[in-house]
Amino acid sequence: MLNTELAEFVDEDGHIRLQENVTLVDYVERNVHEQADTLAYRFIDYSRERDGEPQDLTWAQFGKRLRAVAARLQQVTSRGDRVAILAPQGLEYVIGFFASLYAGNVAVPLFSPDEPGHTDRLDAVLADCKPAAILTSTKAAEAVRDYFAHLPAKQRPRVIAVDAVPDSVGSGWTAPVVGPDHNLDSIAYLQYTSGSTRTPAGVEITHRAVATNVLQICDTIEINKTARGVTWLPLFHDMGLLTVILPALGGSYITIMSPQAFIRRPGRWINELASTDGAETYAAAPNFAFEHAALRGLPRDGEELDLSNVIGLINGSEPVTVSSMKKFNDAFAPYGLSKTAIKPCYGMAEATLFVSATKRDNEAKVVHVDRDQLNAGHFVFVDADAPGAVTQVSCGQVARDQWATIVDPDTARELADGEVGEIWLHGANIGAGYWEKDDETEETFNNRLVTRLAENSHATGVADDAKWMSTGDYGVWVDGELYITGRVKDLVIVDGRNHYPQDLEYTAQEASSALRPGYVAAFAVPVNQLPSVVFEFAAGGLTYDPDDASEQLVIVAERGPGKRTDPQEVADTVRAAVASRHGVMVRDVLLVPAGSIPRTSSGKIARRAGRAAYIDGTLRGGYQQTAFPDTRE
């Protein structure tokens, strides 16, 4: 059903249509003029007061600040230059992002260099995008200038403190004129991935892509003009960024807090979600946030809390677990939270953010499938208590004007419903490519669907020669809903963080001479598919939950030649090294005889084949390969 407040953006055939001469800047300007005195953004600062200090911006105030900062940028940059936002969470960050667009620049949402543990990533991203200017806040300006101090003066980007630019500078702002270098298909910002390759890749998000994706979110969750959002997600994260972009085209104001404020007291997030003026509220958060809030975010005895107004809590960025949803629903149902509030979703930076979610009035759908059949590529339902049953959570329906097909990645042939394959996407919300990475862009964004299903094709409505984006994720269509079953790529994602497997393997083999160099495999395995011996390891702190599909790190290594070493001692050494360097717990360190780990025909470690052998027990049983399996890597 169409959200009537989106009618201006949807044509008579139900497709999203944007005016070709209107960009994100124009949508913000419309709000500045038509909703001048209404609230646009609120940041709650908990750094000095336990209950927080709200800082508000109306649309008129927001527009005045955007023009001032944009005019300053236009003095020191050229159209299309990259402008990096290196500011703490707050209103200055939001102003900096939109001001970059107002100046006709390409925004690069990043983070302050004093954020712990991110220096290497910041170095790599800045070297890749080469910003002409940096936007920050007065509070962080010294740290930002220190960060660039080692460069010769002429090589340092201009550093501008957003809150230090006077409003009067805005009189010199020149609005970007729609033309060849500034239009719907020009790049609005670069969304850097969280590191699935050694150098993070900047996804080129166009004005068309971001506007389309915002409308898709509003349409799916049915966000109306009075609904307000609440976010604590980092604003350099795609899910956090889209939340603060959303008011430009739909909904009411957004309340922002810092990630630290949420982590320390998750009840702050819950209280902001609660009804204060009868307005509907929505939010987005990764899976762990729901468990954290259920454990530590409940109101004190006697405190009032009304969550009946919450229409959608988008649960994404890491695999959704049944246990976390249940804990959250059980904790807050007494306070009016609807069972339909949590919306498991699927998305990625390459699609701007949003791909699919459970519809507003539907509960999250949970099913159980046969593990062996799933590993063989078939989605076969079984009872929850059946031997080998694996829990799967639906990611709902794909958004309006977005297409998702399940494809055999080797043949580019569309697979039938119930068959597991790689998810390929098509739609106006898809990024234009990776910044200055032609080969990676061609491989990911420019795929062709060779063979479609004769009936019930999920590519219906898409031109035969259209380009499709390969996601690197395994999925399956069943009964009109999309399920994510695994990852085609070797990327290891644990606790919402990405890890390059070669880096984990190198750390492990360098930690102990008992490991055979070059014969180590790192991969992630769902908790409910780990062998029982892992749960018997008391120090691991894991308990078996058949509904818990959160992924955990496993390292399998072939024993090196020479003197035998106590396996437990080796495991402890490897765990300590990986935890220290990568900040992740290795749940199982399995030592196997030489020749055990599957390899490709070219001699490379076959991680997916190794993972399958680990899950079915072959590796732990000491089986040795007699030939290299011809596994696609």
C-alpha positions in Angstrom: 0.0 0.0 0.0 1.3 3.4 -1.0 2.2 5.9 1.8 -0.1 8.8 0.6 2.5 11.3 1.8 4.9 9.9 -0.8 2.4 10.4 -3.6 4.4 13.2 -5.2 7.3 10.8 -5.8 5.4 7.9 -7.2 4.0 7.7 -10.7 0.7 6.1 -11.9 2.4 2.8 -12.4 3.7 2.7 -8.8 7.3 3.5 -9.6 9.4 6.1 -7.7 10.1 9.1 -9.9 12.3 12.1 -9.0 12.3 15.4 -10.8 15.5 15.4 -12.9 16.5 19.0 -12.0 16.1 18.5 -8.2 18.8 17.3 -5.9 19.1 16.7 -2.2 20.0 20.3 -1.7 16.7 21.4 -3.2 14.7 19.1 -0.9 16.5 20.6 2.1 15.9 24.1 0.8 12.2 23.4 0.4 12.0 22.4 4.1 14.0 25.5 5.1 11.4 27.7 3.4 8.2 25.8 4.1 8.9 24.5 7.6 11.2 27.3 8.8 10.2 27.3 12.5 9.7 23.6 13.0 12.4 21.4 14.5 14.8 19.7 12.1 17.5 18.1 14.4 18.0 17.7 18.1 21.3 16.5 19.7 21.3 15.4 23.3 24.6 16.0 24.9 25.2 13.6 27.9 28.8 14.6 28.4 28.0 17.0 31.3 24.6 16.2 32.5 23.3 12.7 33.3 19.9 13.6 31.9 21.4 15.3 28.8 21.4 18.8 27.4 19.3 19.1 24.2 20.6 21.3 21.4 18.0 22.1 18.8 18.1 23.4 15.2 14.9 24.5 13.3 14.9 24.3 9.6 15.5 28.0 9.3 18.5 27.8 11.6 19.8 24.8 9.8 19.5 26.5 6.4 21.4 29.6 7.7 24.2 27.4 9.0 24.4 25.4 5.8 24.7 28.5 3.6 27.5 29.9 5.8 29.6 26.8 5.9 29.0 26.1 2.2 30.0 29.6 1.3 33.3 29.1 3.2 33.9 25.9 1.3 33.2 27.6 -2.0 36.0 30.0 -1.1 38.6 27.3 -0.8 37.4 24.3 -2.9 36.2 23.7 -6.5 33.1 21.9 -7.6 33.4 18.2 -7.1 36.3 18.3 -4.6 36.0 15.9 -1.8 35.3 17.3 1.6 35.8 15.0 4.6 33.8 15.4 7.8 36.1 14.6 10.8 33.9 15.7 13.6 32.4 14.2 16.8 28.8 13.1 16.9 26.6 16.1 17.0 24.9 18.9 15.1 28.2 20.1 13.6 28.6 16.8 11.9 25.1 17.0 10.3 25.8 20.6 9.2 29.1 19.7 7.8 27.7 16.8 5.7 24.9 18.9 4.2 27.1 21.9 3.7 29.4 19.9 1.5 26.5 19.2 -0.8 25.4 22.8 -0.6 28.8 23.8 -1.8 28.7 21.4 -4.8 31.4 19.2 -3.2 31.5 15.4 -2.7 31.0 14.7 1.1 33.1 12.0 2.7 31.6 11.1 6.1 34.3 10.0 8.5 35.2 10.5 12.1 37.4 12.6 14.4 41.0 11.3 14.5 40.9 11.0 18.2 38.4 8.1 17.9 40.3 5.2 19.4 41.3 2.3 17.2 40.5 3.8 13.8 43.7 5.5 12.8 44.8 3.0 10.1 41.4 3.1 8.4 41.4 6.9 8.5 44.9 7.0 6.9 43.7 4.6 4.1 40.5 6.5 3.4 42.0 9.9 3.3 44.8 8.7 1.0 42.1 7.3 -1.3 39.7 10.2 -1.6 42.3 13.1 -1.2 40.0 15.7 0.3 40.6 19.4 -0.5 39.1 20.4 2.9 38.2 19.0 6.3 35.1 20.0 8.2 35.3 19.5 12.0 34.2 21.2 15.2 36.1 23.7 17.4 36.2 20.9 20.0 38.0 18.5 17.7 39.9 21.0 15.5 43.2 20.7 17.4 43.2 16.9 17.1 42.5 17.2 13.4 45.2 19.8 12.8 47.7 17.6 14.7 46.7 14.7 12.6 47.9 16.5 9.4 50.8 18.3 11.0 53.4 15.8 9.6 52.5 16.9 6.0 54.2 19.8 4.3 52.1 22.9 4.6 51.1 22.9 0.9 49.8 19.3 1.1 47.6 19.8 4.1 43.9 20.1 3.4 42.1 23.2 4.7 40.6 22.6 8.1 37.4 24.4 8.9 35.6 24.3 12.2 31.9 24.3 11.3 30.8 26.1 14.5 33.4 28.9 14.0 32.0 30.1 10.7 29.8 33.2 11.2 26.3 33.2 9.8 27.1 36.3 7.9 29.4 34.4 5.5 26.3 32.8 4.1 25.5 35.9 2.1 28.2 34.8 -0.3 26.8 31.3 -1.0 26.0 30.4 -4.6 23.5 27.6 -4.9 24.8 24.7 -7.1 23.2 25.0 -10.6 21.9 21.8 -12.1 24.1 20.9 -15.1 26.6 18.4 -16.4 28.7 18.4 -13.2 25.8 18.7 -10.7 22.6 16.7 -11.2 20.7 13.7 -9.9 23.4 11.4 -11.2 26.3 13.3 -9.8 28.0 12.0 -6.7 26.6 13.4 -3.4 29.0 11.5 -1.1 31.4 8.6 -0.8 30.3 5.9 1.7 33.4 4.0 2.7 32.9 0.3 3.4 34.0 -1.0 6.8 37.0 -2.7 5.4 36.1 -5.9 3.5 39.3 -5.4 1.5 42.7 -4.2 2.8 41.9 -0.7 1.6 38.3 0.4 2.3 36.4 1.2 -0.8 34.4 4.4 -1.3 30.9 3.7 -2.7 29.8 6.5 -5.0 26.3 7.5 -3.8 24.5 9.8 -6.2 21.8 12.3 -5.4 19.4 10.0 -7.2 20.5 6.9 -5.2 20.2 8.5 -1.8 16.8 10.2 -2.5 15.4 6.9 -3.8 16.6 4.9 -0.9 15.2 7.4 1.7 11.8 7.2 -0.1 12.1 3.4 -0.1 12.6 3.4 3.7 9.7 5.8 4.2 7.5 3.7 2.0 8.3 0.3 3.7 8.0 1.5 7.3 5.2 3.9 6.4 6.9 6.9 7.9 4.6 10.0 7.8 5.3 13.7 8.1 4.9 13.7 11.9 7.0 10.6 12.6 10.3 11.3 14.4 13.5 9.3 14.4 16.0 8.5 17.2 19.6 7.5 16.5 22.8 6.9 18.4 24.5 5.2 15.5 27.8 6.8 14.3 27.0 9.3 11.6 29.8 7.9 9.4 28.0 4.6 9.4 25.6 4.2 6.4 22.7 3.4 8.7 23.4 6.4 11.0 23.9 8.7 8.0 20.6 7.7 6.2 18.7 8.3 9.4 19.8 12.0 9.5 19.3 12.4 5.8 15.7 11.1 6.0 14.0 14.3 7.2 15.0 16.0 3.9 12.3 14.0 2.2 10.1 12.4 4.8 9.2 12.3 8.5 9.7 14.9 11.1 12.8 15.7 13.2 15.6 13.4 14.3 17.0 13.1 17.8 20.7 12.2 17.9 22.9 11.0 20.7 26.4 9.6 20.8 27.2 5.9 20.7 28.9 6.2 24.0 25.7 7.7 25.6 23.8 4.6 24.4 26.3 2.1 25.4 26.7 3.5 28.9 23.0 3.9 29.5 20.8 2.3 26.8 17.7 3.5 28.7 18.4 6.9 27.2 17.6 5.5 23.7 14.5 3.7 25.0 13.2 6.9 26.7 13.7 8.9 23.5 11.7 6.3 21.6 8.9 6.6 24.1 5.8 8.7 23.4 6.0 12.3 24.5 3.6 14.0 22.1 1.8 11.2 20.5 4.0 11.2 17.5 5.1 7.9 15.9 8.8 7.0 16.3 11.3 4.9 14.4 15.0 4.0 14.7 17.6 1.7 13.3 20.2 -0.3 15.2 22.4 -3.4 14.9 21.3 -6.7 16.5 23.5 -6.3 19.7 21.7 -3.1 20.6 18.4 -4.9 21.3 20.0 -7.4 23.7 22.0 -4.6 25.4 18.8 -2.5 25.8 16.8 -5.4 27.1 19.5 -6.1 29.7 20.3 -2.6 30.9 17.6 -0.3 29.5 14.6 -1.1 31.5 13.0 1.8 33.5 13.4 1.9 37.3 10.5 0.8 39.5 7.8 3.5 39.3 9.1 5.1 36.2 6.5 5.5 33.4 7.3 4.3 29.8 5.0 4.2 26.8 6.4 2.5 23.7 3.1 2.0 21.9 4.0 4.7 19.4 7.1 2.9 18.1 6.3 1.8 14.5 9.6 0.4 13.3 13.0 -0.6 14.8 15.1 -1.5 11.8 17.4 -4.3 12.9 20.4 -4.6 10.5 24.1 -4.3 9.8 24.7 -7.7 11.4 22.8 -11.1 11.4 19.5 -10.9 13.3 19.1 -13.4 16.1 15.8 -14.7 17.4 17.2 -14.7 21.0 17.9 -10.9 20.9 14.5 -10.1 19.4 12.8 -12.3 22.0 14.7 -10.7 24.9 13.8 -7.2 23.6 10.1 -8.0 23.0 9.8 -9.7 26.4 11.5 -6.8 28.2 9.4 -4.0 26.7 6.1 -5.6 25.8 4.8 -4.6 29.3 5.5 -1.0 28.3 3.3 -1.1 25.1 5.9 -2.2 22.6 4.2 -3.9 19.6 5.4 -7.4 18.5 5.6 -5.9 15.0 8.0 -3.1 16.0 11.3 -5.0 15.3 12.0 -5.1 11.6 14.8 -7.4 10.5 16.2 -6.0 7.3 18.9 -6.5 4.7 21.1 -3.8 3.3 24.6 -2.6 2.4 26.6 0.5 1.6 26.6 -0.5 -2.1 22.8 -0.1 -2.2 23.1 3.2 -0.3 21.7 1.3 2.7 18.3 -0.3 2.5 17.3 -3.4 0.5 14.5 -5.1 2.3 12.5 -5.3 5.6 9.5 -6.7 7.2 6.4 -4.6 6.4 5.0 -2.3 9.0 2.1 -4.4 10.2 3.9 -7.8 10.1 5.8 -9.6 12.8 9.3 -10.8 12.0 9.1 -14.2 10.5 11.2 -17.0 11.9 11.5 -20.5 10.3 13.6 -23.6 10.7 15.3 -25.4 7.9 17.4 -28.6 7.5 21.1 -27.9 8.0 22.3 -30.5 5.6 19.9 -29.3 2.9 20.9 -25.7 3.5 24.6 -26.5 3.1 23.7 -28.2 -0.2 21.9 -25.1 -1.4 18.3 -26.0 -0.7 15.9 -24.2 1.8 13.8 -27.1 3.3 11.5 -26.3 6.2 11.6 -28.6 9.2 10.1 -28.5 12.7 12.0 -26.5 15.3 12.9 -29.6 17.3 14.0 -31.7 14.3 17.6 -33.0 14.3 19.8 -30.5 12.5 17.2 -27.7 12.5 18.7 -24.3 11.8 16.9 -21.1 12.6 16.5 -18.5 9.8 15.0 -15.0 10.1 13.2 -13.4 7.1 14.5 -10.1 6.0 11.0 -9.4 4.6 10.1 -7.9 1.2 12.3 -6.0 -1.1 11.6 -2.3 -1.3 9.6 -0.6 -4.0 11.5 -0.2 -7.3 14.3 -2.5 -6.1 14.9 -6.0 -7.5 16.7 -8.9 -5.9 17.4 -12.1 -7.8 19.0 -15.3 -6.6 21.7 -16.2 -9.0 24.2 -19.0 -9.6 27.4 -16.8 -9.5 29.3 -19.2 -11.8 26.7 -19.1 -14.7 24.7 -15.9 -14.0 21.6 -18.0 -14.2 18.6 -17.0 -12.0 17.6 -19.7 -9.5 14.1 -20.7 -8.5 12.5 -19.9 -5.2 13.8 -22.2 -2.5 17.2 -22.5 -4.1 20.2 -20.8 -2.4 22.4 -18.6 -4.5 24.1 -15.2 -4.6 21.9 -12.2 -4.2 22.1 -9.7 -7.2 20.4 -6.3 -6.9 19.1 -3.7 -9.4 17.5 -0.3 -8.7 18.0 3.4 -8.7 19.3 3.2 -5.2 22.4 1.2 -6.2 25.7 3.1 -5.9 27.5 4.2 -9.1 30.6 2.2 -8.3 33.8 2.4 -6.1 35.8 5.6 -6.1 38.7 5.3 -8.6 38.5 1.5 -8.5 37.5 0.5 -12.1 38.2 -3.3 -11.8 36.3 -3.6 -8.5 33.5 -1.5 -9.9 33.2 -3.7 -13.0 33.2 -6.9 -10.9 30.6 -5.8 -8.4 28.3 -3.3 -10.2 28.3 -4.3 -13.8 27.0 -7.9 -13.9 24.6 -9.2 -16.5 21.8 -11.7 -15.8 22.3 -14.3 -18.5 19.3 -16.5 -17.9 16.0 -15.6 -16.2 13.3 -17.9 -15.0 10.6 -18.4 -17.5 8.0 -18.0 -14.8 8.0 -16.1 -11.5 11.2 -14.3 -12.2 12.3 -11.7 -9.7 13.8 -9.7 -12.5 10.5 -9.0 -14.2 10.4 -5.3 -15.1 14.1 -5.0 -15.5 15.6 -4.6 -19.0 17.4 -7.6 -20.4 20.7 -5.7 -20.8 20.5 -4.0 -17.3 23.4 -4.0 -14.9 23.1 -6.0 -11.7 25.2 -5.6 -8.5 26.6 -8.8 -7.0 26.3 -8.6 -3.2 28.6 -11.3 -2.2 25.8 -12.7 0.0 24.0 -16.0 -0.2 20.2 -15.8 0.0 17.0 -17.4 -1.0 13.4 -16.4 -2.0 10.7 -18.3 -0.2 7.0 -17.3 -0.1 7.7 -13.8 -1.2 10.3 -13.1 1.5 14.1 -12.8 1.3 16.3 -14.8 3.6 20.1 -14.3 4.0 21.8 -17.6 4.5 25.5 -16.8 4.3 28.3 -15.0 2.5 29.9 -15.8 -0.8 32.9 -13.7 0.0 35.5 -14.7 2.5 34.9 -11.6 4.6 34.6 -12.6 8.3 32.0 -10.5 10.2 31.8 -11.0 13.9 29.9 -8.7 16.4 29.1 -6.4 13.5 32.8 -5.9 12.6 34.5 -6.9 9.4 37.8 -8.8 9.4 39.9 -9.7 6.4 40.6 -13.5 6.8 44.2 -13.3 5.5 45.0 -10.8 8.3 43.5 -13.1 11.0 45.3 -16.1 9.5 48.6 -14.3 9.4 48.3 -13.2 13.1 47.5 -16.8 14.1 50.5 -18.4 12.3 52.9 -15.7 13.5 51.7 -16.3 17.1 52.9 -19.9 17.3 55.6 -21.9 15.5 53.4 -25.0 16.0 51.2 -23.8 13.1 52.2 -24.7 9.5 52.7 -21.3 7.7 50.3 -20.8 4.8 48.0 -23.6 6.0 45.6 -21.6 8.3 42.0 -20.9 7.5 39.8 -18.3 9.3 36.0 -18.2 8.9 32.8 -17.4 10.8 30.3 -20.1 12.0 26.9 -19.5 13.5 26.8 -20.3 17.3 24.1 -22.9 16.8 26.3 -24.8 14.3 29.5 -24.9 16.5 30.4 -28.4 17.7 29.5 -29.4 21.3 33.2 -29.4 22.3 33.3 -25.6 21.9 30.6 -25.2 24.5 32.4 -27.5 26.9 35.4 -25.1 26.9 34.5 -23.1 30.1 36.8 -20.2 29.3 34.9 -19.6 26.1 31.8 -18.4 27.9 29.4 -19.7 25.3 26.1 -21.5 26.0 24.2 -23.4 23.3 21.0 -21.7 22.1 19.4 -23.3 19.0 17.9 -20.0 18.0 21.2 -18.1 18.2 22.7 -17.7 14.7 25.2 -15.0 15.6 28.5 -15.7 13.9 31.7 -16.5 15.8 35.3 -16.8 14.7 36.9 -20.2 14.1 40.5 -20.8 13.1 41.7 -24.1 11.7 45.4 -24.7 11.3 47.5 -27.6 10.1 50.2 -28.6 12.5 53.7 -27.6 11.6 56.7 -30.1 11.5 58.8 -30.7 14.6 58.1 -31.2 18.3 54.5 -31.6 19.2 53.1 -28.8 21.4 50.2 -29.0 23.8 47.1 -28.0 21.7 45.6 -26.0 24.5 48.7 -24.0 24.9 48.8 -23.3 21.2 45.1 -22.3 21.2 45.6 -19.9 24.2 48.5 -18.3 22.4 46.5 -17.8 19.2 43.5 -16.5 21.0 45.6 -13.9 22.9 47.3 -12.7 19.7 44.1 -12.4 17.7 42.2 -10.7 20.6 45.1 -8.2 21.0 45.5 -7.3 17.4 41.9 -7.6 16.0 39.7 -7.2 19.1 37.8 -10.4 18.5 37.5 -13.7 20.4 38.4 -17.0 18.6 35.8 -19.4 19.7 37.6 -22.5 18.4 41.3 -23.1 17.5 41.4 -26.5 15.8 44.7 -28.1 15.0 44.6 -30.7 12.2 47.1 -32.9 10.4 49.0 -31.7 7.4 46.9 -32.0 4.3 43.5 -31.6 6.0 42.5 -28.1 5.0 40.7 -28.0 1.6 42.5 -26.1 -1.1 41.6 -24.9 -4.6 43.0 -26.3 -7.8 45.5 -23.5 -7.8 46.6 -24.4 -4.3 44.8 -21.6 -2.4 43.1 -22.1 0.9 39.4 -23.0 0.1 37.8 -21.3 3.1 34.2 -22.0 2.2 35.0 -25.7 1.7 36.9 -25.7 4.9 34.0 -24.1 6.7 31.6 -26.7 5.4 34.0 -29.5 6.5 34.3 -28.0 9.9 30.5 -27.8 10.3 29.9 -31.4 9.2 32.7 -32.6 11.5 35.1 -33.8 8.7 38.0 -31.6 9.7 37.8 -32.5 13.4 37.7 -36.1 12.5 41.2 -35.8 11.0 40.2 -36.4 7.3 43.0 -35.6 4.9 42.4 -34.3 1.4 43.3 -36.6 -1.5 42.9 -33.9 -4.1 42.4 -30.2 -4.3 38.6 -29.5 -4.4 37.8 -27.1 -7.3 36.1 -24.5 -5.1 35.4 -21.0 -6.4 37.2 -18.4 -4.3 
